[in-house]
Amino acid sequence: MVTEPMTYRPIWETLLEPAHRQELSPGHAGLPVRPDVLVVGGGIVGLSIALALSQRSAGQVLLVEQDELAGGASRANGGGLFAGQMRATFPNAFRTLGLESREMYAAWAEEDWADFDWCRGGSLAVPPDEFPLPLPEYAAAEQAAGRGAELITGNALRQLEPALADSVEAGLYYPEDATLNPLKLAVSLTRELTRRKVRLATGVRAVRLQPAAGRIDTVETTAGEIYPGQLILTTGWSATVLLSPLGIEVPLTPAKGQALASAPLPPLLGQNVMSGQLQRQLPSGHVIAGGTVEWVGPDREITTAATQAVLEIARQAIPALADVAFPHIWTGLRPHTPDAMPVIDRLPLWDNAYLAAGHFTKGVLLAPVTGRLLADWLVTDRPSAALNMFSLARFD
Ligand SMILES: Cc1cc2nc3c(=O)[nH]c(=O)nc-3n(C[C@H](O)[C@H](O)[C@H](O)COP(=O)(O)OP(=O)(O)OC[C@H]3O[C@@H](n4cnc5c(N)ncnc54)[C@H](O)[C@@H]3O)c2cc1C
C-alpha cells in the first residue's frame, strides 16, 4: 500500500504541480487605482464573478486577494457539484439555480482553458444523511418534480456502490451530479482571467471602505488606495470585518469544516457517497472524507475530536476504510447565513457596492450562477427577480 507523510493542508495542494501553484500568486506590482469594477476576495465566488464581468464587457476589472487566489474555503472543500442533493427544504428557485450552475460547469469544462477534472459521476445520499420525508416518499416527490432522482435499494444499491455497509438499505441517487478539483479550477480560471486582461492581485488586503456622497469612494488596501467605479465584496465569512465599522450588519458567521484524505488507494468507491458527510475517491486514488460543521468562530485549528468524528462516519458508511490511514487533514471556514443561502445584493446606503457571500456548503456549486446574476445586474443596472431570495433585507 502507498504511504504518504502527514500534511496539514488541503489534499488539492498536494495534487497541484508547483508551477501551477505559482500561478495563484501573481503578486501586485503596478495596480490600477481606478478600475471600473473592484472585486475584493479571490475565492471561487470572486473569480467566477470576475469571469462573468469580463464576459459581459464590464470594463476594467481588478480583483484583490489578501492571500493566494482560492486561499480560503475555496481550496478546503470536497469539490462536489451536488445540485441534486440540495434538499426540498430550500426554495425551489434556489435549487433550480443550483442545477443551472452545475450545468454552467459542464459548459466550462468544454472550454479550451478548462482543466479541472470535471466528472459527471453522480451522487448517492444514504442515511444518516437527513431527508425532509421518509426516503421512499421523498424520492417519489423528487421524481414527480422531474429532478432526476432515483431511489436505489437492495441489489441495485450494492451494484451501484459495492463498498457500502450492509446496514445501508436505501439511497437517493442523482446521476447528473458532478465533481471537480477546486484548486485546478482556480488555476484554470486564473489563466482565463489573465488572458481576458482581468487584473488579479494577491497579497493585497482591503482594510477600510470610505463612503462619500452615497457611494464607496475609496477602498484602503495594504497596497494603497483604490477608487473603484463599482465594488463587489466576495470576502466569504469575513465580510463583516469591512462592513460592521460602517454600521452595516450582515449575519455572516464562519462554519468550520475539517476534512481528511487517505493516501492513494486502489479503486474502492464508484460513487460520491454522502452519509452525513462526503466520501469521494479522486482520480489519483485518494479518498476524501468530511467535513465537520463546527460553530467555533474563525478558528481553523485541526482537532483530534473532529478527525475521529470524520473517521467514524466514513467507516460506518464504508467499512473497507476501517484500516485505512488518512495522512492529510485540513480545515476551512465556510461562510454561513441563518437560512444557509447567500447574500447577493447591493448594499444599503451606497449605489456602487455589492456583496456576494454566504454560500455555506454550496459555494463551489453556486459560484458560476452567482457570477452570472451579479454581472447581469452591474451591466444592465436591473437585478434579476431571482436575486430577491438573496437580499440582505430578508434578515431585517
Ligand atoms: C470541508 C469543506 C467541504 C466543502 N465541500 C463543498 C462541496 O463539496 N461543494 C461546494 O459547493 N462547496 C463546498 N464547501 C463550501 C465552499 O468551499 C464555500 O462555500 C466556498 O469556497 C465559498 O467561496 P467564497 O469565494 O465565498 O469564500 P472563500 O473561498 O473563503 O474566499 C474569500 C476570499 O476572500 C479573501 N479575503 C477576505 N477578506 C479580505 C480582505 N479584506 N481583502 C482581500 N481579500 C480578502 C480571503 O482570503 C479568501 O480567499 C466546502 C467547504 C468546506 C470547508
The ligand as an SDF file (V2000), in Angstrom:
LIG
                    3D

 53 58  0  0  0  0  0  0  0  0999 V2000
  -14.6380   20.9000    4.3660 C   0  0  0  0  0  0  0  0  0  0  0  0
  -15.4520   21.6660    3.3480 C   0  0  0  0  0  0  0  0  0  0  0  0
  -16.0760   20.9720    2.3160 C   0  0  0  0  0  0  0  0  0  0  0  0
  -16.8350   21.6740    1.3690 C   0  0  0  0  0  0  0  0  0  0  0  0
  -17.3570   20.9730    0.3000 N   0  0  0  0  0  0  0  0  0  0  0  0
  -18.0290   21.6440   -0.6640 C   0  0  0  0  0  0  0  0  0  0  0  0
  -18.5100   20.9530   -1.8060 C   0  0  0  0  0  0  0  0  0  0  0  0
  -18.2860   19.7400   -1.9760 O   0  0  0  0  0  0  0  0  0  0  0  0
  -19.2030   21.6590   -2.7510 N   0  0  0  0  0  0  0  0  0  0  0  0
  -19.4290   23.0030   -2.6090 C   0  0  0  0  0  0  0  0  0  0  0  0
  -20.0910   23.5830   -3.4850 O   0  0  0  0  0  0  0  0  0  0  0  0
  -18.9590   23.6910   -1.5440 N   0  0  0  0  0  0  0  0  0  0  0  0
  -18.2660   23.0520   -0.5760 C   0  0  0  0  0  0  0  0  0  0  0  0
  -17.7770   23.7260    0.5000 N   0  0  0  0  0  0  0  0  0  0  0  0
  -18.1000   25.1590    0.6430 C   0  0  0  0  0  0  0  0  0  0  0  0
  -17.2640   26.0400   -0.2710 C   0  0  0  0  0  0  0  0  0  0  0  0
  -15.8870   25.7310   -0.1280 O   0  0  0  0  0  0  0  0  0  0  0  0
  -17.5100   27.5220    0.0880 C   0  0  0  0  0  0  0  0  0  0  0  0
  -18.8910   27.7910    0.0820 O   0  0  0  0  0  0  0  0  0  0  0  0
  -16.8540   28.4300   -0.9530 C   0  0  0  0  0  0  0  0  0  0  0  0
  -15.4850   28.1220   -1.0920 O   0  0  0  0  0  0  0  0  0  0  0  0
  -17.0180   29.8890   -0.5700 C   0  0  0  0  0  0  0  0  0  0  0  0
  -16.3110   30.6390   -1.5300 O   0  0  0  0  0  0  0  0  0  0  0  0
  -16.0490   32.1720   -1.3120 P   0  0  0  0  0  0  0  0  0  0  0  0
  -15.3040   32.6440   -2.5020 O   0  0  0  0  0  0  0  0  0  0  0  0
  -17.3210   32.8720   -0.9440 O   0  0  0  0  0  0  0  0  0  0  0  0
  -15.1890   32.2500    0.0320 O   0  0  0  0  0  0  0  0  0  0  0  0
  -13.5850   31.9540    0.2820 P   0  0  0  0  0  0  0  0  0  0  0  0
  -13.1520   30.8260   -0.5400 O   0  0  0  0  0  0  0  0  0  0  0  0
  -13.4350   31.9120    1.7260 O   0  0  0  0  0  0  0  0  0  0  0  0
  -12.9580   33.2460   -0.3680 O   0  0  0  0  0  0  0  0  0  0  0  0
  -12.9720   34.5030    0.2460 C   0  0  0  0  0  0  0  0  0  0  0  0
  -11.6300   35.1360   -0.0400 C   0  0  0  0  0  0  0  0  0  0  0  0
  -11.6280   36.4850    0.3720 O   0  0  0  0  0  0  0  0  0  0  0  0
  -10.3470   36.7680    0.8760 C   0  0  0  0  0  0  0  0  0  0  0  0
  -10.4820   37.9510    1.7440 N   0  0  0  0  0  0  0  0  0  0  0  0
  -11.1920   38.0500    2.9070 C   0  0  0  0  0  0  0  0  0  0  0  0
  -11.0980   39.2930    3.4110 N   0  0  0  0  0  0  0  0  0  0  0  0
  -10.3270   40.0010    2.5320 C   0  0  0  0  0  0  0  0  0  0  0  0
   -9.8800   41.3560    2.5140 C   0  0  0  0  0  0  0  0  0  0  0  0
  -10.2240   42.2160    3.4700 N   0  0  0  0  0  0  0  0  0  0  0  0
   -9.1000   41.7500    1.4780 N   0  0  0  0  0  0  0  0  0  0  0  0
   -8.7420   40.8680    0.4910 C   0  0  0  0  0  0  0  0  0  0  0  0
   -9.1430   39.5780    0.4650 N   0  0  0  0  0  0  0  0  0  0  0  0
   -9.9320   39.1570    1.4740 C   0  0  0  0  0  0  0  0  0  0  0  0
   -9.9590   35.5090    1.6350 C   0  0  0  0  0  0  0  0  0  0  0  0
   -8.5540   35.4340    1.8120 O   0  0  0  0  0  0  0  0  0  0  0  0
  -10.4970   34.4360    0.7080 C   0  0  0  0  0  0  0  0  0  0  0  0
   -9.5410   33.9610   -0.2200 O   0  0  0  0  0  0  0  0  0  0  0  0
  -16.9910   23.0750    1.4600 C   0  0  0  0  0  0  0  0  0  0  0  0
  -16.3260   23.7740    2.4650 C   0  0  0  0  0  0  0  0  0  0  0  0
  -15.5460   23.0890    3.4020 C   0  0  0  0  0  0  0  0  0  0  0  0
  -14.8280   23.8720    4.4660 C   0  0  0  0  0  0  0  0  0  0  0  0
  1  2  1  0
  2  3  1  0
  2 52  2  0
  3  4  2  0
  4  5  1  0
  4 50  1  0
  5  6  2  0
  6  7  1  0
  6 13  1  0
  7  8  2  0
  7  9  1  0
  9 10  1  0
 10 11  2  0
 10 12  1  0
 12 13  2  0
 13 14  1  0
 14 15  1  0
 14 50  1  0
 15 16  1  0
 16 17  1  0
 16 18  1  0
 18 19  1  0
 18 20  1  0
 20 21  1  0
 20 22  1  0
 22 23  1  0
 23 24  1  0
 24 25  2  0
 24 26  1  0
 24 27  1  0
 27 28  1  0
 28 29  2  0
 28 30  1  0
 28 31  1  0
 31 32  1  0
 32 33  1  0
 33 34  1  0
 33 48  1  0
 34 35  1  0
 35 36  1  0
 35 46  1  0
 36 37  1  0
 36 45  1  0
 37 38  2  0
 38 39  1  0
 39 40  1  0
 39 45  2  0
 40 41  1  0
 40 42  2  0
 42 43  1  0
 43 44  2  0
 44 45  1  0
 46 47  1  0
 46 48  1  0
 48 49  1  0
 50 51  2  0
 51 52  1  0
 52 53  1  0
M  END
$$$$
